[in-house]
Amino acid sequence: MHYCPNCQAEYSMGSARCAQCGEDLAAGSFTRETSSEDTQKLVLLATFPSVVEAEMIKELLETNGIETMIRGETDPIGTKSGAAPSQLLVLEQDVERAQALYQAFFAGKPEGSFTEFDE
């Protein structure tokens, strides 16, 4: 096996140059040493009764550059008896920004009230 020391692409025997960046290949396999800086912790942002609600907030956050992950049942309308709620997780370093976006999203929504519009 060979690998590119520049872009870490791996190649089978017989290749001499990286097809992506043109760098001379090195023998062996690329192994990345992980440090404590590479370890990223996921934290719970919010829990939702259905995956549809979790997906909505996931899209909002990812549009704003925050990586997310949904964990839990995937019943789209939340009717499955005994289904676990969906949890939306974010990286620990993004949690404050994610909370601000999440709260701002719901701040403008009236709870249990309807607004009538005159035509």
Secondary structure, DSSP 8 states (H G I E B T S, - for coil): -EE-TTT--EE-TT--B-TTT--B-EES-------TTT---EEEEEEESSHHHHHHHHHHHHHTT--EEEES---TTS-STT---EEEEEEGGGHHHHHHHHHHHHHTS-SS-------
